[in-house]
């Protein structure tokens, strides 16, 4: 019954006004083709006998053509996007219709027009029916060809392979693009001086800056999806300095994620593209061993790192994800995001998402949560992280970052959690601010608890994360939207950067390696000059630094370093099977006069007056040195 209903709906849809007009027009073209064939086959003389046969046979011929054309989907193709495949399909449809019509008429009528007549007719019918359909594209090609050059965007395509060919075809046939393609760029010397769709291959990527200048290029499409991220970054850095706009054909790994969508898509370049970091390769089998079918608790789960951890964890089939956060707005947004995904059936696996509002300072509330939900794995991302704010309120850093970590760690031990992973920071390395010292203290706390616990405690350190709450990227974007200036603390200040998905994937991977007591360090790659970052963001926004958007230097803030220290000491660190994850030597502060770290927790929890907070911290973190800022 359903099949008949669908067939009926399809027939109704077929006979809309546009299709009916096309049917009538095809009937006219077919009739005209066969009528002309009478004259061609009769030496251009009118023969009443042949004309009478034509009048008898043409209704059958038209009906057969209609049916065959529908069978070949000639009435459902979008001919403004017609390609070579549609042309072949049209030729086969006309030939099939003519042959079928001939045999039907031979069966019905003893006296009929001969085969030579039908062969002549199929030539005319094919030319007219296909010509009428392709006329739209032909007109558009001529229209673009004769458009004034100065009104069009002079365009260069980097990549003369399959992707570049797709980009060229899309720009040429799609009216949404007002581009004039000047040429291709490709590193394959065999393609140089060759012509693709009438467009020359002008040279190699190394020559791109001079080619852009020589040909006054306004727009560059980069269409080399199989190139490494490092190579893409090299090209982007060259092109953006020329002032030309840039559009990027998605890298191969992005295309794989969106493999259901076969359309040609471009995107603007993002600041992450300029970092040159390759896609993370995870050992998924090891991750699934400790996540699959387990309950996972993420503290600070509504924040930028915590929320991305939840998104990434979902891939590994957890039984449920418990999102714990003190800030309800972020937690609510994440809950709505997952609800929307589930409603729209955009995900195949649906772990239970439980969002809870709670503070890591509240031991009783933590005990209730652990007792009810019994997590197998804990990712502890809850923390105060803004250095200048914590310099003004240092006790809050210690209460939240250090005591809060202790509370979650002790709850994990009490309720037999399998793995506990602390999210730490590069600022814990030789800290010059209380925030960094509080995180170093948190590392030491979990390492101390690990010594006597069955729970496997580990910590993961990494640097700045692009786009996280409070990072420079959102700040710079807001300042650019406001017309500037962008504020940079110092022209020489540098930082290590990583994307949010990259950092969270490596944290999850490090959890798979954890056996207890490890301090994992993520390879942050090359340092980035904040001034360069600011200039690049201005250019990506379509402006020129110091002309359209100014940059203002404000001086280092309290507790801030000029250069974040390199996290990774190759001589002290142990390698893991992932080239971006190392295990740091954690014995850097074992000095005789150092106070036991758990004493710090005891004093803070007792409410005892500690006097000067920064002097108090120095007793427990020997590497802490106050900044002069």
Residue, then its C-alpha position, 0 to 999 in steps of 0.5 A: x500500500x505504501x509503495x503505491x502511495x509513493x508511486x502516486x505521489x511521484x506521478x503527481x509531483x512529475x506533472x507540475x506546471x514546469x514539467x508539463x511545459x517541458x513535456x509539451x515542448x519536447x512533443x513539439x521538438x520531437x514532432x518537428x524532428x520527425x517532420x523535417x526527416x520526411x523532407x530530408x529522406x524524400x530529397x526535400x519534396x513533399x509527399x502526401x503519403x509519407x505525411x499521412x504515415x507521419x500523422x499516424x505514427x507521431x502520437x505513439x512516438x511522442x508517448x514512447x519518448x515521454x516514457x523513456x525520458x522519464x525512465x532516464x530521469x530527463x524531467x528530474x535533472x537540474x539542467x543548469x548543473x548539467x555535466x557530461x553524464x547528463x549529455x550521455x544520458x540524453x543521447x541514450x534516451x533519444x536512441x532508446x526511444x527511437x528504437x522502441x518506437x520503431x518496433x512498436x509501430x512495425x507491430x501495429x502498422x503493416x505500412x510504416x516509415x522505414x528505418x532510414x527515416x528513424x535514423x535521420x529523425x533521432x539525430x534531429x531529436x537528440x540535437x533539439x531536445x538536448x540543445x534546449x536543455x543545455x541552452x541555459x548553461x550555454x547562455x550563462x557561459x557567454x554571459x560570464x564571458x562577456x561580463x566586464x572584467x573590472x566587475x569580476x573577482x580575479x581568481x587564482x586556484x591553487x591545485x590543478x588536480x581533481x579538487x581544483x577541477x571541481x572548484x573551477x567547474x563550480x565557479x564557472x557554472x554557479x551564478x553565486x560566484x562572480x569570479x573570473x579564473x585567471x589561472x591555476x597554481x600547481x607544484x607538478x611541473x608536468x602541468x605547467x603551461x598546460x590548459x584546464x577548461x581553457x585556463x592556464x597553469x601559471x606556475x608553482x606554489x613557490x611563485x604564488x606571491x609574484x603571480x598574485x602581484x603580476x595578475x592583480x589577483x583578488x581571491x585565492x582558492x586553495x584546493x589541495x585537500x590531501x596536502x599536509x596541514x603543515x604545507x597548507x599553513x605554509x601556503x596560507x602564510x604566503x598568500x595572506x601577506x599579499x592581501x588577497x582573500x583566501x577560501x579553503x577547500x576543506x582538508x581531506x580529514x574534514x571531508x571524511x567527517x562530512x562524507x555524506x555531503x558530496x557538494x563542493x564547499x569552501x570555508x574561510x581560513x581559521x587561525x588554527x590553519x596558520x598553526x601548521x599542526x597535523x591532525x591527531x592520530x588516536x589509539x582508539x582501541x586503548x581508549x575504548x578499553x577504559x571508556x566503553x560502557x563506563x560512567x564518566x564524570x567531567x568536572x568543569x564540564x560546561x567550560x570550553x575544555x570540559x564541554x569538548x571533553x564531553x563531545x569527544x568522549x561520546x565517540x567512545x561509547x560511554x554508558x553515561x557522561x556526568x557533567x558537573x559544573x558550578x556555572x549553570x549557563x554553560x552547563x545548560x547550553x551543553x545539555x541543550x546541544x546534546x538534546x538537539x543532536x539527539x532529537x535530530x538523530x544526528x548521532x547513532x550512539x546516545x550515552x545518557x547525559x546527566x548535568x549537575x550543578x555543584x561546586x568542587x569545594x563542597x565535599x558532601x555534595x561530591x560524596x552524594x554525586x559519586x555515591x549515586x552515579x558511581x563514575x568509573x573515570x573522572x576528568x577533573x577540569x574545574x579550575x580558576x584559570x585567569x592569572x590577573x584575577x587570581x593575583x588579586x584573589x589568591x586564596x580563591x585560586x588555592x580553595x578552588x584549584x588545590x582544595x577542590x582537586x583534593x576533594x574530587x580526588x578523595x571522593x574518587x578514591x573513596x568510591x573506587x573510581x578506576x582512573x582520575x585525570x587532572x587537567x593541568x597547565x603550563x603555568x604550573x612550570x616554575x610558576x610566577x603567579x598564584x594560579x600556576x602555583x595552585x595548579x602545581x600544588x594540585x598536581x602534587x596532591x594527586x601524586x601524593x594520593x596516588x601513592x596509597x590508592x587503588x585509583x590510578x591518578x594522573x595529570x596532563x599539562x598543556x599550554x594555551x588553548x585557542x578559542x577557550x573562554x578568556x583566551x586571546x582569540x575571543x578577545x581579539x575578535x571582539x576588539x576587531x568587531x569594535x573597530x580596534x585597537x587590539x591590545x597586546x601586553x608586549x611586542x615580544x611576548x610568546x605563547x604555546x597554542x593548541x586547539x580545543x579538540x586537539x587538547x581534549x583528544x590528547x587528554x583522553x589518549x593520555x588517560x589510556x596510558x595512565x597507570x598511576x602517578x604519571x605527569x603527562x606533558x603534551x607537545x605544544x609545537x612551536x611557540x607563537x608570537x602574540x603580535x603575529x597572532x594579532x596581525x594574522x587575525x586582523x588580516x583574516x578579518x579583511x583589514x590591514x594591521x596598523x592601518x584599519x585596525x591598530x595594535x596597542x601595547x599595554x605592558x605585562x599584567x600581574x603574574x604574567x611571564x614574557x615567555x612561557x617555559x617550554x613544557x617538554x624537556x626531552x632529556x627528562x621526559x619519557x616517550x609514549x607511543x603517541x609522538x605528542x604525549x610525553x611523561x615528565x619527571x615528577x621529582x623536581x621539588x623533592x627538597x629536604x626543607x619542603x613541607x608535605x603538600x597535604x599539610x597545605x590542604x589541612x591548613x586551608x580546610x581548617x580556616x586558619x589565618x595564613x597571613x600573606x598568601x603568596x609567602x604561604x604558598x612558597x613553603x609548599x611550592x619551592x619553584x614558585x617565584x613571585x613576578x615583578x609585574 
